[in-house]
């Protein structure tokens, strides 16, 4: 497997995991078509339960994308050093 692809996947997984572990604690209230989401600046505890809110998914996705970019850049550096 290509080093760039391997490090891209590793960065994606690690970034997603870090995003999941550091996601902000949130509460979502839906009444009919009205949806209100409140987030704190503290990381969510494992005991908070409930489903993951849209804001938390965005947080996880941003960390996963950042990890993927870092992994891809590391792959380019590692490929360049091999040549």
MIDOSE-1310 file (N, C-alpha, C; in nm, 2 decimals, decimal comma, always signed):
residues 83
xxxx	+0,08/-0,12/+0,00/+0,00/+0,00/+0,00/+0,09/+0,12/+0,00; +0,05/+0,22/-0,07/+0,12/+0,35/-0,08/+0,13/+0,42/+0,06; +0,24/+0,47/+0,09/+0,27/+0,54/+0,21/+0,17/+0,66/+0,24; +0,14/+0,73/+0,13/+0,05/+0,85/+0,14/-0,09/+0,80/+0,18
xxxx	-0,14/+0,70/+0,12/-0,27/+0,65/+0,15/-0,28/+0,59/+0,29; -0,18/+0,52/+0,33/-0,17/+0,46/+0,46/-0,17/+0,56/+0,57; -0,09/+0,67/+0,56/-0,09/+0,77/+0,66/-0,21/+0,86/+0,65; -0,27/+0,87/+0,53/-0,40/+0,94/+0,52/-0,51/+0,87/+0,60
xxxx	-0,52/+0,74/+0,59/-0,61/+0,66/+0,67/-0,59/+0,66/+0,82; -0,46/+0,65/+0,85/-0,42/+0,66/+0,99/-0,46/+0,79/+1,05; -0,43/+0,90/+0,98/-0,46/+1,04/+1,03/-0,61/+1,05/+1,04; -0,69/+1,00/+0,94/-0,84/+1,01/+0,95/-0,89/+0,94/+1,07
xxxx	-0,84/+0,82/+1,10/-0,89/+0,74/+1,21/-0,85/+0,81/+1,35; -0,73/+0,85/+1,36/-0,68/+0,91/+1,48/-0,75/+1,05/+1,50; -0,76/+1,12/+1,39/-0,83/+1,25/+1,41/-0,98/+1,23/+1,45; -1,05/+1,13/+1,39/-1,18/+1,11/+1,43/-1,19/+1,06/+1,58
xxxx	-1,10/+0,98/+1,62/-1,10/+0,94/+1,76/-1,08/+1,05/+1,85; -0,98/+1,14/+1,82/-0,95/+1,25/+1,91/-1,08/+1,35/+1,91; -1,14/+1,37/+1,79/-1,26/+1,45/+1,79/-1,37/+1,39/+1,87; -1,39/+1,26/+1,87/-1,49/+1,19/+1,95/-1,46/+1,21/+2,10
xxxx	-1,34/+1,19/+2,13/-1,31/+1,20/+2,28/-1,31/+1,34/+2,33; -1,29/+1,44/+2,24/-1,29/+1,58/+2,29/-1,42/+1,66/+2,25; -1,52/+1,59/+2,20/-1,64/+1,66/+2,16/-1,71/+1,73/+2,27; -1,76/+1,85/+2,25/-1,82/+1,93/+2,35/-1,95/+1,86/+2,40
xxxx	-1,98/+1,88/+2,53/-2,11/+1,83/+2,59/-2,22/+1,91/+2,53; -2,33/+1,84/+2,49/-2,44/+1,91/+2,42/-2,57/+1,85/+2,46; -2,67/+1,94/+2,45/-2,81/+1,89/+2,48/-2,89/+1,95/+2,36; -2,98/+1,86/+2,31/-3,06/+1,90/+2,19/-3,21/+1,89/+2,23
xxxx	-3,28/+1,99/+2,21/-3,43/+1,99/+2,24/-3,50/+2,01/+2,11; -3,59/+1,92/+2,07/-3,67/+1,94/+1,95/-3,82/+1,94/+1,99; -3,88/+2,05/+1,94/-4,03/+2,06/+1,96/-4,08/+2,09/+1,82; -4,15/+2,00/+1,76/-4,20/+2,02/+1,62/-4,09/+2,04/+1,53
xxxx	-4,10/+2,16/+1,46/-3,99/+2,19/+1,36/-3,88/+2,28/+1,42; -3,90/+2,31/+1,55/-3,80/+2,39/+1,62/-3,70/+2,30/+1,69; -3,57/+2,33/+1,66/-3,46/+2,25/+1,72/-3,36/+2,34/+1,78; -3,34/+2,32/+1,91/-3,24/+2,40/+1,99/-3,13/+2,32/+2,04
xxxx	-3,01/+2,36/+2,02/-2,89/+2,28/+2,06/-2,81/+2,37/+2,15; -2,77/+2,32/+2,27/-2,69/+2,40/+2,36/-2,56/+2,32/+2,39; -2,45/+2,38/+2,37/-2,32/+2,32/+2,39/-2,24/+2,39/+2,50; -2,16/+2,31/+2,58/-2,07/+2,37/+2,68/-1,93/+2,36/+2,62
xxxx	-1,84/+2,42/+2,69/-1,70/+2,41/+2,64/-1,62/+2,30/+2,71; -1,69/+2,21/+2,78/-1,63/+2,10/+2,84/-1,64/+1,97/+2,76; -1,55/+1,88/+2,76/-1,57/+1,76/+2,69/-1,68/+1,67/+2,75; -1,75/+1,60/+2,66/-1,86/+1,52/+2,70/-1,81/+1,40/+2,78
xxxx	-1,88/+1,37/+2,88/-1,84/+1,25/+2,97/-1,90/+1,12/+2,90; -1,84/+1,01/+2,93/-1,89/+0,89/+2,87/-2,03/+0,85/+2,93; -2,06/+0,91/+3,04/-2,19/+0,87/+3,11/-2,31/+0,96/+3,06; -2,27/+1,06/+2,98/-2,38/+1,16/+2,94/-2,49/+1,09/+2,86
xxxx	-2,46/+0,98/+2,79/-2,56/+0,91/+2,71/-2,62/+0,99/+2,60; -2,73/+0,93/+2,54/-2,80/+1,00/+2,44/-2,72/+0,99/+2,30; -2,79/+1,04/+2,20/-2,73/+1,03/+2,07/-2,64/+1,15/+2,05; -2,55/+1,14/+1,95/-2,46/+1,25/+1,91/-2,53/+1,36/+1,84
xxxx	-2,52/+1,48/+1,88/-2,59/+1,59/+1,81/-2,51/+1,63/+1,68; -2,58/+1,72/+1,61/-2,52/+1,77/+1,48/-2,39/+1,84/+1,51; -2,39/+1,93/+1,61/-2,27/+2,00/+1,64/-2,15/+1,91/+1,68; -2,19/+1,80/+1,75/-2,08/+1,71/+1,79/-2,03/+1,64/+1,67
xxxx	-2,12/+1,60/+1,57/-2,07/+1,54/+1,45/-1,98/+1,63/+1,37; -2,01/+1,76/+1,37/-1,93/+1,86/+1,30/-1,79/+1,87/+1,36; -1,79/+1,86/+1,50/-1,66/+1,87/+1,57/-1,58/+1,74/+1,54; -1,64/+1,63/+1,54/-1,57/+1,50/+1,51/-1,52/+1,51/+1,36
xxxx	-1,60/+1,55/+1,27/-1,57/+1,56/+1,13/-1,45/+1,66/+1,10; -1,45/+1,77/+1,17/-1,34/+1,87/+1,16/-1,21/+1,81/+1,21; -1,21/+1,74/+1,32/-1,09/+1,67/+1,37/-1,04/+1,56/+1,27; -1,14/+1,48/+1,22/-1,10/+1,38/+1,13/-1,04/+1,43/+1,00
xxxx	-1,10/+1,54/+0,95/-1,05/+1,61/+0,83/-0,91/+1,66/+0,85; -0,89/+1,72/+0,97/-0,76/+1,78/+1,00/-0,65/+1,67/+1,02; -0,69/+1,56/+1,08/-0,60/+1,44/+1,09/-0,57/+1,38/+0,96; -0,67/+1,38/+0,87/-0,64/+1,33/+0,73/-0,54/+1,41/+0,66
xxxx	-0,56/+1,55/+0,67/-0,46/+1,64/+0,60/-0,32/+1,62/+0,66; -0,31/+1,62/+0,79/-0,18/+1,60/+0,85/-0,12/+1,46/+0,81; -0,20/+1,36/+0,80/-0,15/+1,23/+0,76/-0,11/+1,23/+0,62; -0,18/+1,30/+0,53/-0,14/+1,31/+0,39/-0,01/+1,38/+0,37
xxxx	+0,00/+1,49/+0,45/+0,13/+1,57/+0,44/+0,24/+1,49/+0,49; +0,22/+1,41/+0,60/+0,33/+1,32/+0,65/+0,36/+1,22/+0,55; +0,26/+1,17/+0,47/+0,29/+1,07/+0,37/+0,37/+1,13/+0,25; +0,35/+1,25/+0,22/+0,43/+1,32/+0,11/+0,57/+1,33/+0,16
xxxx	+0,59/+1,37/+0,29/+0,73/+1,39/+0,34/+0,80/+1,25/+0,35; +0,73/+1,15/+0,39/+0,79/+1,02/+0,40/+0,82/+0,96/+0,26; +0,74/+0,99/+0,17/+0,76/+0,94/+0,03/+0,88/+1,02/-0,03; +0,90/+1,14/+0,00/+1,01/+1,22/-0,05/+1,14/+1,18/+0,01
xxx	+1,14/+1,14/+0,13/+1,26/+1,10/+0,20/+1,31/+0,96/+0,15; +1,22/+0,88/+0,10/+1,25/+0,75/+0,05/+1,32/+0,76/-0,08; +1,30/+0,86/-0,16/+1,36/+0,87/-0,30/+1,50/+0,92/-0,29
